[in-house]
Amino acid sequence: MNEISPIPTTTAKDWASDQEVRWCPGCGDYAVLKAVQRTMPDLGVAREKTVFISGIGCSSRFPYYMATYGFHTIHGRAPAFATGVKLANPELDVWIITGDGDALSIGGNHTMHVLRRNLDCQILLFNNEIYGLTKGQYSPTSRVGTRSPSTPFGSVDRPVTPCAFALGSGARFIARGIDVHKNLPDVLKAAHAHRGASFVEIYQNCIVYNDDVFGSFTARETAADNQLWLTAGERMLFAGGAKGLALDVKRLCLKVVDGEDPAVIVHDPRNKGIAAMLIEMPEGFPVALGVIYEDPAPTFNAVVHEQNAAAAKGKTADLQALVSKGQTWMVEKEPHKL
């Protein structure tokens, strides 16, 4: 009986490819790449069993920079490729790398279906609220008033909230992180540990076309007051514990209270109603970060394989019998006639 070989110990350098990393100097993508490369050795996975799949956009160069299998596919269709890969080889650890434009405009339909199907994969959506690769046009997540080459007088569109989109699509794991934050590897580990489609929105700075758009909650001076890092089973506190979130039972919404208030909510990731409130908190509230919602369910790929195994039970594979099934006929070659 053959013993299963243990997965070799790796370092972040082992996960970095030999390709020159080419993003704009100062781009948040560098920080996300490093965070992923630092995280991979802690996941207990093998490089030859890992695949990164991307669509089109700045973030979609990601597979070139990982020493794993990878697919740089077409605009918005990474979820379709990922579904095929996972069904063909369920042992592969599948990561989808996408951006706010790739996943929520042309790829919105594909993103919705990979989430509702609950394919076992990790989806990292880099959100910089702009189309960076095509030189700064406004994207589905751009804020009202955003001036760009395609909206010179300011965007009038109400933007998409990626995590709200994911929740409405039936996602069973929703989290947020920040490109340069030290907690991003922990968010990635939690996403990987979840069995099913893990959706992680990463606030990523585009230094050229949308610089510092998240400065209101990422700036070092005000970050503590404007970031709420969630931990299952712990009270929702921010501002160094001085403030917290409680439920306004009359209006059925969240409110900011003193950190000592016994009404401060204890985070339960399975509470979908509270998750919806956390995702779309209004101005004056902190930004919810970390694992916002997690409620596991059977994965699409596992159910498909179980169904196929049940259908094949007790049967012998016979391709010729399959193609000959039903009405068949033979075309006899006749001699050529003038």
N, C-alpha and C positions, 0 to 999 in steps of 0.2 A: 504494500500500500504506500503510495507516494505521499510524503508530507508536504504541506503547503509552505512554501518558502516565505519567511518573514519579509515585510517591506523594508528595504534598506533605509537607514537614517539619512535624511537629506538636510541641506541648508538652503537659505534663500537664494544663494548663488546657483545652486543646482537647478532651480526653477526658472532662472533667467536665460533666455536664448542668446545666441551670438549676434543677433541683429542689432544694428544701431537704432536706438530709441529716438524717434523723430516726431516730437510735438513742439509747439511753440515754447520757448524758454519761459518758465514760470507757470506753465499749464498745470492745473490740478490733476490731470491724468497721470503725471509722474508719481504723485503721492499715492494714488489709488493702486497703481502698478506695484509700487514697493510694498504697500500694505498686503496685497494679495500674495506676492512672492514671499513675504515674511510669514504669512499665515499658513501657506501650503505645507511646510514641514510638520506643523502641529496637527494636521488633519488625519495623519496616518493613511494617506493614499499614495499610490504609485504614479509616477509621471506617465508611464505607458498606459495607464488606465484612466487618464484624465484628458478631457478635450474642451477647448474654449471655442465658442462659436459666436461670430459677430455679424452684423449687417453692414451698413454704410454710415460713416461719420467719423469724427476724430477718435472717439472711443473705440471704434471698430478696428483700429490697427492693433489692438491689444493682443490677439492670438499670435502675432509675429514675435512678440517679446516674451512669450512663455515657452519653456522647453518641454512642451507637451504636444499632443495632437491638436490641430486647430483648423477651423474653417472660417475664411473671410468671405461671407456670402453676399447676398443682394439686399437691397434696401428694404428693411422692415420684415424680412423673411427668416431671420435667424431662428425664431421659435419653430417654424416648420422643419427646418433642417435638424434642429435639436430633437424634435419629436421622432424623426426617422432614425437618428443615431441611437437614441435611447431604446427604441423598440427593437432595432437590429442587434444591439449589444447592451443589454441591461446592466452589465458589469461596469460600464464606463461611467465616470463621474463627470457630468455635463454641466458646464457653465455657459450662460448666455451673457454676452457683453453688448450693451446697447446704450443709446442716448435718448434724450427727450424727443428729438425729432424723429429718429429712426423707429422708436417703439410706439410713439403716440400719434404719429401722423399717418404715413403710408403703412406703418406696421401696427396700427392700433387694433385692427381686427385679429391679427396673429397673436398679439400680446394678450388680448382678451381670452382667446381660446386656449392658449397654453396654460393660463391661470385657472380657468374654470375646469379644464380637464385634470389639473393637478399632476402634470408631468413631474417626475422626480428630477429636479434640476435647480440650479441657483441662477437667478436673473439679477444682474447688477445694472441698474439704470443710472447712467451718469447724467445728472441734470444740471446744466449750466444756463438754462432758460434762453438759449440762443442757438441758431444754426452756425456753428463755428467753421466747419469744413468748407461751406459755400460762402464764406465771407460776411457773416453777421446778420443774416435776415432773421426776423422774429420767428419764434418756434411756438408749438402748442402750449408751452409752459411760460412763455414770456408774459410779463405783467402788463396790465392796461397802461397805456402811455409809453411803452417801450419804443424808442426811435431807432429805426434801422433802415437799411437800403430799401426794404420792401414796405416799411411803414414810416416814411419821412415825417409825417405829422403826428406819429404816436399810434401804437396799436389800440384798437377799440375792442379786440376780442377778450372775452373772459377766459383766463387761462385754465388749462387742465391741472388738477392736483393729482400727480401720479399715484400716490398711495390711496386716494379716494377712488381713482379708476380701478386700482387693483382690488380694493375691497368690494366694489360693486361688481367686479368680474368674477368674484368667488374665490379669490386668493385665500389660502389657509395660513400663510406666513407673510407678514408685512413688517419691514423694518426701515429705519433711516440711519444714515451716517454722514459724516463730513470728510471730504478728501484728506485733509491734513490732521484730523483729530486722532489722538492716541487710542480712542476706543473703537476705531473702525475695524481692526483685526478681530475684536471680540464679537462685533456684529456679524462679520463674515463667518466666524466659527459657529455662531448660533444658526445662521442660515444653512450652513452645510450639515449641521446635526439634524435639521428638520427633514423628515421624509416627505417629499412632495415639492411643489413649486414654491421656492422661497424668493420673494420679491424684495429687493433692497434698493431703495432710492438713495443715491449718494450725491449730496450737494457738492458740485465741482466747479471751481472757479475758472472762467475763461478770461485770461488776463488781457487778451487783445480786444475782444468784441463786447464783453459784458463784465468787465473787471469789478470786483468787490460787490456784486449784486446781492450777496448774502451777508454783507458786512454788518448788518443790523444785529445779527445773532452770532457771527463768527469772530468779530473783532475781540481781541484779547481783553480789552478793558471792560466790555459789557457781556461777554460770553456767559458768565455764571448767572447773570440775571435773565438771560434770554434763551438758555438751553435747559430742557428738561430731559435728563437721561433716565430712561425707564428700566427698572429691574423687577422681574416677577416676584411678588410677595413683599415688596418694599413700598413704602409710602411715596407718593408723587411729590417730591420736594425739589426745589431749585433755589437759586440765590444763596448758596451755602447753607441751605436748610431753613433759611429765614421765611421762605414762602412755600406754599403748597397749593395743590388743586383739590377742590371739593365739588360735590354735585349740588347744584341749585335745584332742589326738588320741585319748586314751584314753576320754574321756567324750563326744567329739564335740559339744563346746559351746565357747563363747567364754570367755576368761578375761582378767582385767586383769593386765598385766605392766608392767615398767619401760619407759619410752619408748625407752631405748637397746637394748632386747632385739631381736636380729635376727629373732626370730620374729613381730614385729609384722606384721599382715596388710596387704598392699597392696590397696587397694580396687578390686575388679573388679565393676562394676555388673551384669555378665552372670551372675555367680555366684548362682543362685537359692537354693542351700542356705545360703550365708552371709547372703544378704538376709533369709531367714526368721529366722535367729538375731538379726540386727541389729534387726529389727522388734520382737521380743518379748524384749528383754534384761531379766533380773530386777532386783530392787531391789539397789542397790549398784553398778550399772553406769550409764554415761552414757546419755542418750537420743540415738539415731541421728537425724541431721538432714541435709538436703540430698538428693541423688539416691541412693536406696538400691538401686534395681533398675532396669535399663533393658536390654531385649533386643528390638529392633524386629522387627516381623512385618507382613505385608500387612494393610492396613486394610480394614474391612468395606465402607466406601463405595466404595473403589477397585475392589474385587473385584466388587461389585454392578454398577457402571457398565461394567466390562469384560465381564461376563457379558451385560448388556443389549445392548452394542454388538455382541458376537459373534452374539447371537440375531437382531439386526436387519440384519446384513450381507447385502447383496444383495436386500433386500426393500423394497417400497414401502408406506408407511403408507396404509392404506385402512380407515377406521373403518366405513364402510358394509359392506364385505366381512366385517369382523370380526363385526359384530352380526348379519349374515345367515348366518353360518356354522352348519352343523348343521341341525337340524330347525326350520323356520320355517313359519308359516302366516299367512294373512290373514283377519281377521274381517270378513265382508261385512255391511254394515248392511241389515237387513231392514225392510220396511214394518211399521209398528205394527199389531198385530192385536188386536181386541177379544176 
